[in-house]
Amino acid sequence: MNDDEDTLRKEYPEELIKSGIRGKYAKQFQEGTNIALIEPDLHKIFPDSDAVNRALREYVHQKQSTS
């Protein structure tokens, strides 16, 4: 696809797109998001949020027990 090609759908008027404010909700989104990227090798061990949270809670519990 050529970058100059118009790919805007007909149901989205150009005036609506141009009237938007770039990054209007960026700060709000960042404040409500808590994302940690996991390396691929660790993702095999911790495939989802529940697995990561269990491991972190166990780690914190062990650290608190030894303190």
DSSP file (Angstrom, degrees, kcal/mol; ACC not computed):
  #  RESIDUE AA STRUCTURE BP1 BP2  ACC     N-H-->O    O-->H-N    N-H-->O    O-->H-N    TCO  KAPPA ALPHA  PHI   PSI    X-CA   Y-CA   Z-CA
    1    1 A M              0   0    0      0, 0.0     2,-0.3     0, 0.0     0, 0.0   0.000 360.0 360.0 360.0 136.6    0.0    0.0    0.0
    2    2 A N    >   -     0   0    0      1,-0.1     3,-1.7     4,-0.0     0, 0.0  -0.640 360.0-134.3 -80.4 134.8    1.2    3.4   -0.9
    3    3 A D  T 3  S+     0   0    0     -2,-0.3    -1,-0.1     1,-0.3     0, 0.0   0.756 106.6  57.8 -61.5 -24.4    1.4    5.9    2.0
    4    4 A D  T 3  S+     0   0    0      2,-0.1    -1,-0.3     0, 0.0     2,-0.2   0.591  82.0 110.1 -81.7 -10.4   -0.2    8.5   -0.1
    5    5 A E  S <  S-     0   0    0     -3,-1.7     2,-0.7     1,-0.1     0, 0.0  -0.452  74.7-122.4 -70.4 134.7   -3.3    6.3   -0.7
    6    6 A D        +     0   0    0     -2,-0.2    -1,-0.1     1,-0.1    -2,-0.1  -0.687  38.5 166.1 -79.5 113.9   -6.5    7.5    1.0
    7    7 A T        +     0   0    0     -2,-0.7     2,-0.3     2,-0.1    -1,-0.1   0.248  28.6 128.7-112.5  10.4   -7.6    4.6    3.2
    8    8 A L        -     0   0    0      1,-0.1     6,-0.1     2,-0.1    -2,-0.0  -0.509  62.6-119.4 -69.3 128.1  -10.2    6.6    5.3
    9    9 A R    >   -     0   0    0     -2,-0.3     3,-1.5     1,-0.1    -1,-0.1  -0.338  16.8-121.0 -66.3 150.2  -13.5    4.9    5.3
   10   10 A K  T 3  S+     0   0    0      1,-0.3    -1,-0.1     3,-0.1     4,-0.1   0.796 109.9  63.5 -63.9 -29.0  -16.4    6.8    3.9
   11   11 A E  T 3  S+     0   0    0      1,-0.1    -1,-0.3     2,-0.1    -2,-0.0   0.597  92.2  72.3 -74.9  -7.9  -18.4    6.6    7.2
   12   12 A Y  S <  S-     0   0    0     -3,-1.5    -1,-0.1     4,-0.0     2,-0.0  -0.882  82.9-142.5-107.4 102.4  -15.6    8.7    8.8
   13   13 A P    >>  -     0   0    0      0, 0.0     4,-1.6     0, 0.0     3,-0.6  -0.355  13.3-129.2 -64.4 141.7  -15.8   12.3    7.6
   14   14 A E  H 3> S+     0   0    0      1,-0.2     4,-2.4     2,-0.2     5,-0.2   0.840 107.8  60.2 -59.6 -34.7  -12.5   13.9    7.1
   15   15 A E  H 3> S+     0   0    0      1,-0.2     4,-1.2     2,-0.2    -1,-0.2   0.883 103.4  51.4 -62.5 -37.9  -13.6   16.9    9.2
   16   16 A L  H <4 S+     0   0    0     -3,-0.6     4,-0.5     2,-0.2     3,-0.2   0.920 111.0  47.0 -64.8 -44.5  -14.2   14.6   12.2
   17   17 A I  H >< S+     0   0    0     -4,-1.6     3,-1.0     1,-0.2    -2,-0.2   0.911 112.9  48.5 -64.5 -43.5  -10.7   13.1   12.0
   18   18 A K  H 3< S+     0   0    0     -4,-2.4    -1,-0.2     1,-0.2    -2,-0.2   0.720 104.2  61.2 -72.0 -20.4   -9.0   16.5   11.6
   19   19 A S  T 3< S+     0   0    0     -4,-1.2    -1,-0.2    -3,-0.2    -2,-0.2   0.582  83.8 104.9 -84.3  -7.6  -10.9   18.0   14.6
   20   20 A G  S <  S-     0   0    0     -3,-1.0     2,-0.6    -4,-0.5    -3,-0.0  -0.265  70.7-126.5 -70.6 158.4   -9.5   15.4   17.0
   21   21 A I    >   -     0   0    0     -2,-0.0     3,-1.6     0, 0.0     4,-0.2  -0.937  25.2-125.3-109.1 118.6   -6.8   16.3   19.6
   22   22 A R  T 3  S+     0   0    0     -2,-0.6     0, 0.0     1,-0.3     0, 0.0  -0.415  91.7   5.7 -66.0 128.6   -3.8   14.0   19.4
   23   23 A G  T >> S+     0   0    0     -2,-0.2     3,-1.2     3,-0.1     4,-0.5   0.657  81.1 146.1  76.8  16.4   -3.0   12.4   22.7
   24   24 A K  T <4 S+     0   0    0     -3,-1.6     4,-0.2     1,-0.3     3,-0.1   0.849  80.9  26.3 -56.0 -38.1   -6.1   13.8   24.4
   25   25 A Y  T 3> S+     0   0    0     -4,-0.2     4,-2.6     1,-0.1    -1,-0.3   0.252  90.8 106.8-109.5  11.3   -6.5   10.7   26.6
   26   26 A A  H <> S+     0   0    0     -3,-1.2     4,-2.5     1,-0.2     5,-0.2   0.915  82.4  44.7 -59.6 -47.4   -2.8    9.5   26.8
   27   27 A K  H  X S+     0   0    0     -4,-0.5     4,-2.2     1,-0.2    -1,-0.2   0.924 114.3  49.4 -64.8 -44.3   -2.2   10.6   30.4
   28   28 A Q  H  > S+     0   0    0      1,-0.2     4,-1.3    -4,-0.2    -1,-0.2   0.898 112.0  49.4 -61.0 -41.6   -5.5    9.2   31.6
   29   29 A F  H  < S+     0   0    0     -4,-2.6     4,-0.3     1,-0.2     3,-0.3   0.925 110.4  49.7 -63.7 -45.9   -4.8    5.9   29.8
   30   30 A Q  H >< S+     0   0    0     -4,-2.5     3,-1.0     1,-0.2    -2,-0.2   0.872 108.5  53.1 -63.2 -37.3   -1.2    5.7   31.3
   31   31 A E  H 3< S+     0   0    0     -4,-2.2    -1,-0.2     1,-0.2    -2,-0.2   0.827 112.7  44.0 -68.0 -30.7   -2.5    6.3   34.8
   32   32 A G  T 3< S+     0   0    0     -4,-1.3     2,-0.4    -3,-0.3    -1,-0.2   0.325 102.4  82.0 -96.0   7.9   -5.1    3.5   34.5
   33   33 A T    <   -     0   0    0     -3,-1.0     2,-0.4    -4,-0.3    -4,-0.0  -0.931  48.1-177.8-119.5 136.7   -2.7    1.0   32.9
   34   34 A N        +     0   0    0     -2,-0.4     2,-0.4     2,-0.0    -3,-0.1  -0.821  20.4 164.0-132.6  92.7   -0.2   -1.2   34.6
   35   35 A I        -     0   0    0     -2,-0.4     2,-0.4     2,-0.0    -2,-0.1  -0.925  16.8-174.8-117.6 133.4    1.6   -3.3   32.1
   36   36 A A        -     0   0    0     -2,-0.4     2,-0.4     2,-0.0    -2,-0.0  -0.997  22.9-134.3-123.7 128.3    4.9   -5.2   32.5
   37   37 A L        -     0   0    0     -2,-0.4     2,-0.5     1,-0.0    -2,-0.0  -0.665  17.6-153.5 -84.6 134.2    6.5   -6.8   29.5
   38   38 A I        -     0   0    0     -2,-0.4     5,-0.1     8,-0.0    -2,-0.0  -0.902  19.7-115.1-110.7 133.1    7.7  -10.3   30.1
   39   39 A E    >>  -     0   0    0     -2,-0.5     4,-2.0     1,-0.1     3,-0.7  -0.294  30.9-110.9 -63.1 149.8   10.5  -11.8   28.0
   40   40 A P  H 3> S+     0   0    0      0, 0.0     4,-1.1     0, 0.0    -1,-0.1   0.835 116.3  54.1 -54.6 -38.1    9.6  -14.7   25.8
   41   41 A D  H 3> S+     0   0    0      1,-0.2     4,-0.5     2,-0.2     3,-0.2   0.875 111.9  45.0 -67.2 -34.6   11.5  -17.3   27.8
   42   42 A L  H X> S+     0   0    0     -3,-0.7     4,-3.0     1,-0.2     3,-0.6   0.790 102.7  65.7 -76.1 -28.0    9.6  -16.3   31.0
   43   43 A H  H 3< S+     0   0    0     -4,-2.0    -1,-0.2     1,-0.3    -2,-0.2   0.810  94.8  59.2 -64.1 -28.4    6.3  -16.2   29.1
   44   44 A K  H 3< S+     0   0    0     -4,-1.1    -1,-0.3    -3,-0.2    -2,-0.2   0.849 114.1  36.8 -66.0 -33.1    6.6  -20.0   28.7
   45   45 A I  H << S+     0   0    0     -3,-0.6    -2,-0.2    -4,-0.5    -1,-0.2   0.841 128.5  34.0 -86.5 -37.9    6.7  -20.3   32.5
   46   46 A F     <  +     0   0    0     -4,-3.0    -1,-0.2     1,-0.1    -2,-0.1  -0.762  69.7 169.8-119.5  81.5    4.2  -17.5   33.3
   47   47 A P        +     0   0    0      0, 0.0     2,-0.3     0, 0.0    -1,-0.1   0.635  61.3  17.2 -74.9 -14.0    1.7  -17.6   30.4
   48   48 A D  S  > S-     0   0    0      1,-0.1     4,-1.9     0, 0.0     3,-0.2  -0.909  86.0 -91.3-149.8 175.7   -0.9  -15.2   31.9
   49   49 A S  H  > S+     0   0    0     -2,-0.3     4,-2.9     1,-0.2     5,-0.2   0.867 119.5  57.1 -60.3 -39.0   -1.5  -12.5   34.6
   50   50 A D  H  > S+     0   0    0      1,-0.2     4,-2.5     2,-0.2    -1,-0.2   0.917 107.1  48.3 -60.6 -43.0   -2.6  -15.1   37.2
   51   51 A A  H  > S+     0   0    0     -3,-0.2     4,-2.1     2,-0.2    -1,-0.2   0.904 113.6  47.1 -64.4 -41.5    0.6  -17.0   36.9
   52   52 A V  H  X S+     0   0    0     -4,-1.9     4,-2.5     2,-0.2    -2,-0.2   0.927 112.8  48.8 -65.9 -45.0    2.7  -13.8   37.2
   53   53 A N  H  X S+     0   0    0     -4,-2.9     4,-2.5     2,-0.2     5,-0.2   0.899 110.6  50.4 -63.9 -41.1    0.7  -12.5   40.2
   54   54 A R  H  X S+     0   0    0     -4,-2.5     4,-2.3    -5,-0.2    -1,-0.2   0.935 112.5  47.4 -60.9 -45.6    0.9  -15.9   42.0
   55   55 A A  H  X S+     0   0    0     -4,-2.1     4,-2.3     1,-0.2    -2,-0.2   0.906 113.1  47.8 -64.2 -42.0    4.7  -15.9   41.5
   56   56 A L  H  X S+     0   0    0     -4,-2.5     4,-2.6     2,-0.2    -1,-0.2   0.896 111.7  49.7 -67.3 -39.3    5.1  -12.3   42.7
   57   57 A R  H  X S+     0   0    0     -4,-2.5     4,-2.6     2,-0.2    -2,-0.2   0.905 111.6  48.7 -65.4 -40.0    3.0  -12.9   45.8
   58   58 A E  H  X S+     0   0    0     -4,-2.3     4,-2.4    -5,-0.2    -2,-0.2   0.910 111.7  50.1 -64.3 -41.8    5.0  -16.0   46.7
   59   59 A Y  H  X S+     0   0    0     -4,-2.3     4,-2.4     2,-0.2    -2,-0.2   0.932 112.5  46.2 -61.4 -47.2    8.2  -14.1   46.2
   60   60 A V  H  X S+     0   0    0     -4,-2.6     4,-2.6     1,-0.2     5,-0.2   0.913 111.8  51.8 -63.6 -42.6    7.0  -11.2   48.4
   61   61 A H  H  X S+     0   0    0     -4,-2.6     4,-2.0     1,-0.2    -1,-0.2   0.915 111.0  47.4 -60.7 -43.2    5.8  -13.6   51.0
   62   62 A Q  H  X S+     0   0    0     -4,-2.4     4,-1.5     2,-0.2    -1,-0.2   0.904 112.2  50.0 -65.3 -41.0    9.2  -15.4   51.1
   63   63 A K  H  X S+     0   0    0     -4,-2.4     4,-0.7     1,-0.2    -2,-0.2   0.900 112.2  47.3 -63.8 -41.2   11.0  -12.1   51.3
   64   64 A Q  H  < S+     0   0    0     -4,-2.6     3,-0.3     1,-0.2    -1,-0.2   0.836 109.2  54.8 -70.2 -31.9    8.8  -10.9   54.2
   65   65 A S  H  < S+     0   0    0     -4,-2.0    -1,-0.2    -5,-0.2    -2,-0.2   0.814 109.8  46.1 -70.4 -29.8    9.2  -14.2   56.0
   66   66 A T  H  <        0   0    0     -4,-1.5    -1,-0.2     1,-0.2    -2,-0.2   0.573 360.0 360.0 -90.0  -9.3   13.0  -13.9   55.9
   67   67 A S     <        0   0    0     -4,-0.7    -1,-0.2    -3,-0.3    -2,-0.2   0.474 360.0 360.0 -84.8 360.0   13.1  -10.3   57.0
